[in-house]
Amino acid sequence: MEQAIETVMRPNQRGLALKEAYARRELLYFLILRDIKIRYKQTVLGVAWAVLVPMMQVVIFSVVFGRYAAIKPDGNYPYPLFVLAGLVPWTFFAQSVTQGGQSLVNQQQMLTKVYFPRLFVPTGAVGGCFVDFLISLVVFAVALAWYRFTPSWQVIFVPILALFTIAATLGVVYLLSALTVTYRDFRHIVPVLVQALMYLSPVVYPVQLFPARYQWLLGLNPLSGFIDGFRSAVLGKPWNFPTLLTSVASTFAFLLVGAMYFRATERRFADIA
C-alpha cells in the first residue's frame, strides 16, 4: 500500500523572506495582471480614464489655483505643465494607497484558503496602478508637445525618481494594508488622509512658497521631494537637494517600517481578515 505524501507549506518568518518572494515571483505577475483586468472590467471608457482623470484635474486646478488664487509656477513655463508634473507622481501614489491600503481586506477569501507571500497582495495593487502611471507619462509628453515646451536634458533622471516614488508608495501601502486588517477604521481614514496629504504636497504650489530654512521639512513627506524633483528633471527648474534628500531618507524609513510591520503581523491575517 502506497503511503500518501503530504506537503505542508509554512511561511518563512525570518526577515522579509525575499528569497521566498523571488521563488514565487510568477504569482505577483498574475496578481498585477488580474488587478488591471478587474479595474477596467465593465467600464465604458476603459483605459481612457487614466487620461481623462489627470486632464480634468489639470483644468480644475489651473482655473482655481492658477487663475483665481494667482499661484505662479517657480519658472518660465505654463501653470498647466507645472500642475501636471506634480499630478503624474501624486495620482500614482494616491491611487496606490487607496487601493493597496484595502487590498488585504478585499482579498480575505484568498488569505484564508492558501498560503502565499502576503506582500504580493498590496504589491500587486501598486503594480496595477503603475500602468496608469505610465499612461500619465504619455499624457504629459503630449502636453509638452502641445505647449511646444522642450524638456530639460535632466529628463534622464525621471526613471530614478519613479523608482523612489514606487518605493515610498510601497512603504506606505504595506503599513496601511496591515493596519487596515487589524483596525477596520482605517478604511474610512485612508481616503481622508490621502486628500489631506495632497495639499501638504507641492502639487498645485511650488516649494518656494515656504521659507528656505523650512523647506527640508516638506521632505518628511516623501512625495514632496519627488514631485519637486520631477519638475526639475522635466521642466528644468533648479534642484532642491535638501528637500529631495530628506524625501529619499524618509522613503527608506517608510519602506523599512512598513515592510517590517507587515511581516510582524502577517501571521494573524488569516485569523482576523
Secondary structure, 3 states (H helix, E strand, C coil): CCCCCCCCCCCCCCCCCHHHHHHCHHHHHHHHHHHHHHHHCCCCCHHHHHHHHHHHHHHHHHHHHHHHCCCCCCCCCCHHHHHHHHHHHHHHHHHHHHHHCCHHHHCHHHHHHCCCCCCHHHHHHHHHHHHHHHHHHHHHHHHHHHCCCCCCHHHHHHHHHHHHHHHHHHHHHHHHHHHHHHCCCHHHHHHHHHHHHHHCCCCCCCHHHCCHHHHHHHCCCHHHHHHHHHHHHHHCCCCCHHHHHHHHHHHHHHHHHHHHHHHHHHHHHHHHC
